Amino acid sequence: MQVIPGVHQVTVRKTNIFLICEEKITIIDTGFHGSAKKIARSLDDLGRSIEEVSLIIITHNHLDHIGGLPGLHEMTPARIAVHSADLSYSERGLPYGGFIRLLLKIPGVTLFWPLVYAKPDDVDIQLEGGEVLNPLGGMEVIHTPGHTPGSISLFSPQKKLLIVGDILNSGHRELHLTPRPVSSDLSQARESVKQLAKLDFDILCFGHGRPIIGGASVVLRDWIKRKGF
């Protein structure tokens, strides 16, 4: 679906991928393993080519958002940007919480780590938060930890567009924090959401669920009040 002219949401297995089609193309998140071909077809449908992709930004280092990276790496020379707090060479640094972290440590499951986790060597740009990237007239990187230590949101003041990854999701006509079993720190997530609510944006996009188009910052602030954050 087109979010605004030049920004398209592609949903693969209930995970959203965003294509920003300007002179150069930026991809935000890459879906599960095997999503690269779907991304390439979506760009073809828009009259563009996967070879035009110059930047891939990952909102957080989870398997449903980084799984398409290996395939895209083979198809495009794009640079890859991930927050440094989600990157580690050690299993202690895996950005998963609760039972999923325990599951990933089971003997044999470790063989599948390349499919569920991007390592520092897979990344060209280690973000810290506060950077302003080129897309959409300047897209600010906001560090929003809580779902993972290195979760980021991406804000375009020019377009009044905010992409929040999984720090929030939408579904059943309601906003939701991502559940505790798949989050690193829910209290930290609440604080991150409160910081986002101070921004002025009309459009709010999520890693899962449909975007809110029109008056989105007011919707978020009202939701925070109702939840008592």
Residue pairs with C-beta under 8 A, 6 or more apart in sequence:
1 8
1 9
2 8
2 9
3 9
3 18
3 161
3 203
3 205
3 211
3 213
4 159
4 161
4 203
6 20
6 21
6 22
6 136
7 18
7 19
7 20
7 21
7 136
7 159
7 161
8 18
8 19
8 21
8 42
8 46
9 16
9 17
9 18
9 205
9 211
10 16
10 17
10 18
10 19
10 38
10 39
10 42
11 17
12 31
12 32
12 35
12 38
12 39
13 31
13 32
13 35
13 64
14 208
15 29
15 31
15 32
15 35
15 64
15 65
15 207
15 208
16 29
16 205
16 206
16 207
16 208
16 209
17 27
17 28
17 29
17 30
17 31
17 35
17 39
17 68
18 27
18 28
18 29
18 163
18 205
19 25
19 26
19 27
19 39
19 42
19 43
19 46
20 26
20 27
20 28
20 135
20 136
21 43
21 46
21 48
22 135
22 136
24 52
24 53
24 54
24 55
24 134
25 43
25 48
25 52
25 53
25 54
26 53
26 54
26 55
26 56
26 57
26 133
26 134
26 135
27 39
27 53
27 55
27 56
27 57
27 72
27 78
28 56
28 57
28 58
28 59
28 154
28 163
29 57
29 58
29 59
29 65
29 66
29 165
29 207
30 36
30 39
30 56
30 58
30 65
30 66
30 67
30 68
30 69
30 72
31 38
31 39
31 64
31 65
31 67
31 68
32 63
32 64
32 67
32 68
33 63
33 67
33 68
33 70
33 71
33 115
34 67
34 68
34 71
35 67
35 68
35 71
36 68
36 70
36 71
36 72
36 74
36 75
37 71
39 50
39 68
39 72
40 50
40 75
43 49
43 50
43 52
43 53
50 72
50 75
50 76
51 75
51 76
53 72
53 76
53 78
54 77
54 78
54 79
55 78
55 79
55 81
55 133
55 134
55 135
56 69
56 72
56 78
56 79
56 80
56 81
57 81
57 133
57 152
57 154
58 65
58 66
58 69
58 80
58 81
58 82
58 86
58 118
59 65
59 151
59 152
59 153
59 154
59 163
59 164
59 165
59 166
59 207
60 83
60 86
60 95
60 147
60 148
60 150
60 151
60 152
60 165
60 166
61 82
61 86
61 87
61 95
61 117
61 118
61 148
61 150
62 95
62 96
62 116
62 148
62 166
62 182
63 115
63 116
63 117
64 207
65 165
65 166
65 207
66 82
66 116
66 117
66 118
67 115
67 116
69 80
69 118
69 122
70 114
72 78
73 80
73 122
79 124
79 125
80 118
80 122
80 123
80 124
80 125
81 123
81 124
81 125
81 126
81 127
81 133
82 118
82 123
82 125
82 126
82 127
82 150
83 126
83 127
83 128
83 129
83 141
83 143
83 150
83 151
83 152
84 126
84 127
84 128
84 150
85 95
85 143
85 145
85 148
85 149
85 150
86 95
86 148
86 149
86 150
86 151
87 93
87 118
87 119
87 120
87 123
87 126
87 150
88 94
88 119
88 120
89 119
89 120
91 104
91 105
91 110
91 113
94 101
94 104
94 113
94 117
95 117
95 148
95 149
95 150
95 184
96 104
96 148
96 182
96 184
97 148
97 180
97 181
97 182
97 183
97 184
97 185
98 180
98 181
98 182
98 183
99 181
100 181
100 182
103 109
104 110
104 113
104 116
120 126
127 141
127 143
127 150
127 152
128 143
129 141
129 142
129 143
129 152
130 140
130 141
130 143
131 140
131 141
132 138
132 139
132 140
132 141
133 139
133 140
133 141
133 154
135 156
136 156
136 158
136 159
136 161
137 156
137 157
137 158
137 159
138 156
138 157
138 158
139 154
139 155
139 156
140 154
140 155
140 156
140 157
141 152
141 154
142 152
142 153
142 154
142 155
142 195
142 196
143 150
143 151
143 152
144 151
144 152
144 153
144 164
144 165
144 167
144 189
144 192
144 193
144 195
144 196
145 151
145 184
145 185
145 188
145 189
145 192
146 167
146 177
146 183
146 184
146 185
146 186
146 187
146 188
146 189
146 190
146 191
146 192
146 193
147 165
147 166
147 167
147 178
147 182
147 183
147 184
147 189
148 183
148 184
149 184
149 185
151 165
151 166
151 167
151 192
152 165
153 162
153 163
153 164
153 165
153 167
153 192
153 196
154 162
154 163
155 161
155 162
155 163
155 199
155 201
156 162
157 200
159 203
160 200
160 201
160 202
160 203
161 201
161 202
161 203
161 205
162 196
162 199
162 201
162 203
162 204
162 205
162 216
162 217
163 205
163 206
164 196
164 204
164 205
164 206
164 207
165 206
165 207
166 178
166 206
166 207
166 208
167 177
167 178
167 189
167 192
167 193
167 196
168 175
168 176
168 177
168 178
168 193
168 204
168 206
168 220
169 175
169 176
169 177
169 178
169 206
169 207
169 208
169 209
170 176
170 206
170 208
170 209
170 210
170 211
170 212
171 208
171 209
174 223
175 219
175 220
175 223
177 183
177 186
177 189
177 190
177 193
178 189
180 186
183 189
190 229
193 220
193 224
193 229
194 224
194 229
196 220
197 217
197 220
197 221
197 224
199 217
200 217
201 216
201 217
202 213
202 214
202 215
202 216
202 217
203 211
203 212
203 213
203 214
203 216
204 211
204 212
204 216
204 217
204 219
204 220
205 211
212 219
